[in-house]
Amino acid sequence: MPAPAAQRLIVIVLFEGVDLLDVTGPPEVFSLVRRETDDATGYRVVLAAETAAPVTTAAGVRILPDLTFDEAARSRIDTLLVPGSVEVDERRRVRALTDPAVVDRVRTLAARSRRVASVCVGAHLLAAAGLLDGRRATTHWSTAGQLADEHPEIEVDPDPIFIREGEVWTGAGISACLDLSLALVAEDFGEELALRVARQLVMYLKRPSGQSQFSVPLEPVSTTRRIEELRHHILRNLSGRLTVPDLAARAHVSERQLTRIFKTELGTTPSAYVESARVELARHRLESTDATLERIATACGFGTVDTLVRAFRRRLGTTPTDYRQRFRTAAAPAAPAVADPATAPTAVPAAVGSAVTAAGR
């Protein structure tokens, strides 16, 4: 049945192994537009795939397409939404996938679309289709390096939640599909309506800062046994003295040699690694305990609240107080052990609650 004239047709691309939230998240946003208005304005969202057969997502959930790619290509598409998919190897390294057949379909459908947007690693499909050439784009932080390496013609910026370049939009990882969808709603129907939709979703209309605020970059595990032992010593003793001279003495190497090994093996300096681990522990304590900033600063090895604040601003682009207000969970008797930033993904859920602006700490 043809869509009412007032509705905008959004086509979401489906293919085997697609990330589930990339597909289901945006329609939740778009469906609330109709609920928040008194007329027929809004969107008509359809899922398109190669055939009418169910598509199995990366989560194992099967989704039934509304129409085939050929049928979609005969329509006037307002927005083509392109999700992505990844593979993870035995070392937990993430790589975005780009099926040439899907790339061809995306290229064809994009030519029929007023606007094209990628969700998460869907940016890799847009890039392979030539739709990002000469543009600035973002994707999930874990595959930003891959995108930059494979497509030097693209200016890859891994930090923004989303980027608009003309009528081509690229969104960051996972739950950022909701932020991108809200931005599309704001462009189409104004920020007042988008704000009402955001309130229904218990989200910010404009999330503060960028992806780096919500995920700690994964660091490769060292292949040197001496550095691995030192790294685990750091993680067990974050509240203690972890200066470069102390660490070098423990590893029985010079300070210069220790710095050189860390840069080679872990891609960072000893001091930066220690600070990253301490910030990670502080994040967990802010999320799950009622401890004061003074106690957290001491327990995480920062010494003073000012040092804690400076580290948070440097690493996450926010303050400890603002972070706690947005990511606070139920109180726990004790903070969980720090996640090893060399092995554990620690993506934080999308911001919830009313928008609060915190100054200072």
C-alpha positions as CSV (number, residue, x, y, z in Angstrom):
1,M,0.0,0.0,0.0
2,P,1.5,3.4,-0.9
3,A,2.4,5.6,2.0
4,P,0.4,8.7,2.8
5,A,1.9,11.8,1.1
6,A,2.7,13.4,4.5
7,Q,4.9,10.4,5.5
8,R,8.5,10.0,4.7
9,L,9.7,6.6,3.5
10,I,12.7,5.2,5.4
11,V,14.2,2.1,4.0
12,I,16.5,0.1,6.4
13,V,18.9,-2.3,4.7
14,L,18.8,-6.0,5.9
15,F,21.4,-8.7,5.3
16,E,22.6,-11.8,7.0
17,G,24.6,-11.1,10.2
18,V,23.4,-7.5,10.5
19,D,23.6,-6.0,14.0
20,L,20.2,-6.2,15.6
21,L,20.1,-2.9,17.4
22,D,21.2,-1.1,14.3
23,V,18.0,-2.3,12.7
24,T,15.5,-2.1,15.5
25,G,16.7,1.0,17.4
26,P,15.9,3.7,14.8
27,P,12.3,2.6,14.1
28,E,11.6,3.0,17.8
29,V,12.6,6.7,17.5
30,F,10.6,7.2,14.3
31,S,7.5,5.5,15.6
32,L,7.3,8.1,18.4
33,V,7.1,10.9,16.0
34,R,3.6,9.9,15.0
35,R,2.6,9.4,18.7
36,E,3.8,12.9,19.6
37,T,1.9,14.7,16.8
38,D,-1.8,15.2,16.2
39,D,-1.8,14.7,12.4
40,A,-0.5,12.2,9.9
41,T,3.0,13.5,9.7
42,G,5.8,11.1,10.4
43,Y,7.6,8.2,8.8
44,R,6.9,5.0,7.1
45,V,9.7,2.5,8.0
46,V,10.3,-0.6,5.9
47,L,12.9,-3.3,6.0
48,A,14.4,-4.3,2.7
49,A,16.5,-7.4,1.9
50,E,17.7,-9.4,-1.1
51,T,14.7,-11.7,-0.8
52,A,11.5,-12.0,1.2
53,A,13.0,-14.7,3.4
54,P,13.7,-14.1,7.1
55,V,17.2,-12.6,7.8
56,T,19.2,-13.8,10.8
57,T,20.9,-11.0,12.7
58,A,24.2,-11.2,14.6
59,A,22.2,-11.7,17.8
60,G,20.5,-14.8,16.3
61,V,17.1,-13.1,16.1
62,R,15.3,-13.5,12.7
63,I,13.7,-10.5,11.1
64,L,11.2,-10.6,8.2
65,P,11.7,-8.1,5.5
66,D,8.9,-5.9,4.3
67,L,10.1,-5.9,0.7
68,T,13.0,-6.8,-1.5
69,F,15.8,-4.6,-2.7
70,D,14.3,-4.6,-6.2
71,E,10.9,-3.4,-4.9
72,A,12.6,-0.8,-2.7
73,A,14.5,0.5,-5.8
74,R,11.1,1.3,-7.5
75,S,10.1,3.7,-4.6
76,R,11.0,7.3,-3.9
77,I,13.1,6.9,-0.7
78,D,13.4,9.7,1.7
79,T,16.1,8.2,3.9
80,L,18.2,5.1,3.3
81,L,19.4,3.7,6.6
82,V,22.4,1.4,6.4
83,P,23.4,-0.7,9.4
84,G,26.5,-2.8,9.7
85,S,28.0,-6.1,10.8
86,V,31.3,-7.2,12.3
87,E,33.4,-10.3,12.9
88,V,35.5,-10.8,16.0
89,D,38.6,-13.0,16.0
90,E,40.1,-15.2,18.7
91,R,41.9,-12.2,20.2
92,R,38.7,-10.2,20.3
93,R,39.7,-7.9,17.5
94,V,36.7,-6.4,15.7
95,R,36.5,-6.0,12.0
96,A,33.7,-4.5,10.0
97,L,32.3,-6.7,7.1
98,T,31.4,-5.4,3.6
99,D,29.7,-7.9,1.4
100,P,30.1,-6.8,-2.2
101,A,26.6,-7.8,-3.1
102,V,25.2,-5.6,-0.2
103,V,27.5,-2.8,-1.3
104,D,26.1,-2.9,-4.8
105,R,22.5,-2.7,-3.4
106,V,23.4,0.2,-1.2
107,R,24.9,2.1,-4.1
108,T,21.7,1.5,-6.2
109,L,19.3,2.4,-3.4
110,A,21.3,5.5,-2.4
111,A,20.8,6.9,-5.9
112,R,17.0,6.7,-5.3
113,S,17.3,8.4,-1.8
114,R,17.1,12.0,-0.8
115,R,19.3,11.2,2.2
116,V,21.6,8.4,3.2
117,A,22.6,7.5,6.8
118,S,24.8,4.8,8.2
119,V,24.5,3.3,11.6
120,C,27.6,2.1,13.5
121,V,29.9,0.1,11.2
122,G,27.4,0.6,8.3
123,A,29.8,3.4,7.4
124,H,32.1,0.8,5.9
125,L,29.3,-0.2,3.5
126,L,28.8,3.5,2.5
127,A,32.6,3.8,2.1
128,A,32.8,0.7,-0.1
129,A,30.0,2.1,-2.3
130,G,31.9,5.3,-2.8
131,L,29.4,7.4,-0.9
132,L,31.9,8.9,1.6
133,D,34.7,9.8,-0.8
134,G,36.1,13.2,0.1
135,R,33.8,13.5,3.1
136,R,34.3,13.5,6.9
137,A,32.7,10.5,8.5
138,T,32.5,8.6,11.8
139,T,31.9,5.0,12.8
140,H,32.2,2.8,15.8
141,W,35.5,3.6,17.5
142,S,36.6,0.0,17.4
143,T,36.7,0.0,13.5
144,A,37.6,3.6,12.9
145,G,41.2,2.6,12.2
146,Q,40.1,0.0,9.7
147,L,37.9,2.6,7.9
148,A,40.8,5.1,7.7
149,D,43.3,2.5,6.5
150,E,41.0,1.0,3.8
151,H,39.7,4.4,2.6
152,P,42.3,7.1,2.8
153,E,40.1,9.4,0.7
154,I,37.8,9.7,3.8
155,E,38.5,12.0,6.7
156,V,37.6,9.6,9.6
157,D,36.8,11.2,12.9
158,P,36.2,8.5,15.6
159,D,34.9,10.8,18.3
160,P,31.6,12.4,17.2
161,I,28.3,10.7,17.9
162,F,27.3,11.4,14.4
163,I,28.5,13.5,11.4
164,R,26.4,15.2,8.7
165,E,28.1,16.0,5.3
166,G,25.4,17.3,3.0
167,E,22.8,14.6,2.7
168,V,25.1,11.9,3.9
169,W,25.1,11.1,7.6
170,T,27.3,8.7,9.5
171,G,26.6,7.5,13.1
172,A,28.8,6.1,15.8
173,G,28.5,2.8,17.5
174,I,25.6,0.7,18.8
175,S,23.2,2.9,20.9
176,A,24.3,6.0,18.9
177,C,21.8,4.9,16.3
178,L,19.2,6.5,18.6
179,D,21.1,9.8,18.7
180,L,21.4,9.8,14.9
181,S,17.7,9.0,14.5
182,L,16.8,11.9,16.9
183,A,19.0,14.2,14.8
184,L,17.1,13.2,11.6
185,V,13.8,13.9,13.4
186,A,15.1,17.3,14.4
187,E,16.0,18.1,10.9
188,D,12.7,16.9,9.5
189,F,10.2,18.2,12.1
190,G,12.2,20.6,14.3
191,E,13.9,20.3,17.7
192,E,10.8,20.8,19.7
193,L,9.3,17.6,18.4
194,A,12.6,15.8,18.6
195,L,12.9,16.8,22.3
196,R,9.5,15.3,23.1
197,V,10.6,12.1,21.4
198,A,13.9,12.2,23.4
199,R,11.9,12.5,26.6
200,Q,9.8,9.5,25.8
201,L,13.0,7.5,25.2
202,V,14.5,9.0,28.4
203,M,17.5,10.3,26.4
204,Y,19.4,13.5,25.8
205,L,18.4,15.2,22.5
206,K,22.0,16.1,22.1
207,R,24.4,13.8,24.0
208,P,27.3,15.7,25.5
209,S,30.8,15.1,24.2
210,G,31.7,12.2,21.9
211,Q,32.2,8.4,21.7
212,S,35.4,8.6,23.7
213,Q,33.3,9.7,26.7
214,F,31.4,6.4,26.7
215,S,34.0,3.8,25.9
216,V,37.5,3.2,27.0
217,P,39.8,2.4,24.0
218,L,40.9,-1.2,24.0
219,E,44.6,-1.7,24.2
220,P,46.4,-4.6,22.7
221,V,47.8,-7.2,25.1
222,S,51.5,-7.2,25.3
223,T,53.4,-10.2,24.0
224,T,56.3,-9.5,26.4
225,R,56.0,-11.5,29.6
226,R,57.8,-8.9,31.6
227,I,55.4,-6.1,30.5
228,E,52.4,-8.4,31.0
229,E,53.5,-9.0,34.6
230,L,54.0,-5.3,35.1
231,R,50.6,-4.5,33.5
232,H,48.9,-6.8,35.9
233,H,50.9,-5.4,38.8
234,I,49.5,-1.9,37.8
235,L,45.9,-3.2,37.7
236,R,46.3,-4.8,41.2
237,N,47.8,-1.7,42.8
238,L,46.1,1.3,41.3
239,S,45.8,3.1,44.7
240,G,49.6,2.8,45.2
241,R,52.7,4.5,43.9
242,L,53.0,3.8,40.2
243,T,55.6,6.3,38.9
244,V,57.7,5.5,35.9
245,P,60.9,5.1,38.0
246,D,59.1,2.6,40.3
247,L,57.7,0.7,37.4
248,A,61.1,0.7,35.6
249,A,62.8,-0.6,38.8
250,R,60.2,-3.4,39.1
251,A,60.7,-4.4,35.5
252,H,64.5,-4.2,35.9
253,V,64.9,-1.8,32.9
254,S,65.8,1.9,32.5
255,E,63.0,4.4,32.4
256,R,63.7,5.2,28.8
257,Q,63.6,1.5,27.9
258,L,60.4,1.0,29.8
259,T,58.7,3.9,27.8
260,R,60.0,2.5,24.5
261,I,58.7,-1.0,25.4
262,F,55.2,0.3,26.4
263,K,54.9,2.3,23.2
264,T,55.9,-0.7,21.1
265,E,53.8,-3.3,22.9
266,L,50.8,-1.3,24.1
267,G,50.9,1.8,21.9
268,T,51.0,4.2,24.9
269,T,53.3,5.4,27.6
270,P,53.5,3.9,31.1
271,S,52.0,7.1,32.7
272,A,49.2,7.2,30.2
273,Y,48.4,3.5,30.8
274,V,48.3,4.0,34.5
275,E,46.0,7.0,34.2
276,S,43.7,5.1,31.8
277,A,43.4,2.2,34.2
278,R,42.7,4.6,37.2
279,V,40.0,6.5,35.2
280,E,38.4,3.1,34.4
281,L,38.3,2.2,38.1
282,A,37.0,5.6,39.0
283,R,34.2,5.3,36.4
284,H,33.0,2.0,38.0
285,R,33.0,3.6,41.4
286,L,31.1,6.6,40.2
287,E,28.5,4.4,38.5
288,S,28.0,1.9,41.4
289,T,28.8,3.6,44.7
290,D,28.0,6.6,46.8
291,A,31.6,7.3,47.7
292,T,32.7,10.9,47.7
293,L,35.1,12.2,45.1
294,E,37.7,12.5,47.8
295,R,37.4,8.8,48.6
296,I,37.4,7.8,44.9
297,A,40.4,10.0,44.2
298,T,42.3,8.3,47.0
299,A,41.2,4.7,46.2
300,C,42.0,5.1,42.5
301,G,45.5,6.5,43.1
302,F,44.8,10.1,42.0
303,G,45.6,11.5,45.4
304,T,43.5,14.7,45.0
305,V,40.1,15.5,43.5
306,D,41.7,18.1,41.3
307,T,43.9,15.4,39.8
308,L,40.9,13.1,39.3
309,V,39.0,16.0,37.6
310,R,41.9,16.7,35.2
311,A,42.2,13.1,34.3
312,F,38.5,12.8,33.5
313,R,38.5,15.9,31.4
314,R,41.5,14.7,29.5
315,R,40.3,11.1,29.0
316,L,36.5,11.5,28.8
317,G,35.8,15.1,28.1
318,T,33.6,15.5,31.1
319,T,33.8,15.8,34.9
320,P,33.4,13.1,37.6
321,T,30.2,14.8,38.9
322,D,28.7,15.1,35.5
323,Y,29.6,11.5,34.7
324,R,28.0,10.2,37.9
325,Q,24.8,12.2,37.3
326,R,24.3,10.7,33.9
327,F,25.5,7.1,34.5
328,R,24.6,6.4,38.1
329,T,23.3,3.0,38.8
330,A,21.9,1.4,42.0
331,A,24.2,1.7,44.9
332,A,26.4,-1.3,45.6
333,P,28.3,-2.3,48.8
334,A,31.6,-2.1,46.9
335,A,32.8,-1.2,43.5
336,P,33.6,-4.0,41.1
337,A,37.2,-4.8,40.3
338,V,38.6,-2.6,37.6
339,A,38.2,-4.0,34.1
340,D,41.5,-4.6,32.4
341,P,41.6,-2.0,29.7
342,A,43.8,-4.3,27.7
343,T,41.1,-7.0,27.4
344,A,37.7,-5.9,28.5
345,P,35.3,-3.8,26.4
346,T,33.5,-1.3,28.7
347,A,31.0,0.5,26.6
348,V,28.6,2.5,28.7
349,P,24.9,2.6,27.9
350,A,23.4,5.7,26.3
351,A,22.8,8.6,28.7
352,V,19.5,8.5,30.6
353,G,17.6,10.8,32.7
354,S,16.8,14.5,32.3
355,A,19.5,16.7,30.8
356,V,21.7,18.0,33.6
357,T,24.6,20.4,33.1
358,A,27.2,20.2,35.9
359,A,29.9,22.7,36.3
360,G,33.3,22.2,37.9
361,R,33.7,18.8,39.5
